[in-house]
């Protein structure tokens, strides 16, 4: 389908070294895009970039980026422009979570969750939108979460940070429609990723996550590539009349309007 062809386009994916981000990088490369991975896990990002580049024949690069640091995000933009000449798509996939009842959380944890999940999105959008506005084209897809839409036990601050991403995305969609820039949010449910495996090392988290699976109509975790497919669609010309939307990919766990 021509509308899903990204040949000649360049994409930035934050958090692209592993998990959902890696699947997104792979999906864009398979669709013909050149991709810059912005991730603080530089060794993993380099390995991902090499593997996907060799498999797809596309130019995939890894750029060390801590999205909580504005100067890192400026470097990500500048290096991408130096290598590719333009930025057509921005995908904010970097994220972090830890399950704890709210009263057991700490200010340090609040700051980290908000800095990565929300301020990281603010940093990249503030840095890259001027370039897209000048060119009068572009697409931004921000990874939110189903927790942002319905809440989730043990994820008060995480849910709040992801809800902020939805509100932020809708506002940018309104402000930049005149620039022909579309901004949407994807809200994954529970997805089988390295982060989930790390979180399961905690007994409390393991019990919560196992219980959630029982309520998923498909009785399984999502796969990263199932999230990536929605991201690529929303960034593509096939979604040319879609902006300001928050779309869940969750196996039916939450059926919200």
Order of alpha helices (4+ residues) and beta strands (2+ residues): beta-alpha-beta-alpha-beta-alpha-beta-alpha-alpha-beta-alpha-alpha-beta-alpha-alpha-alpha-beta
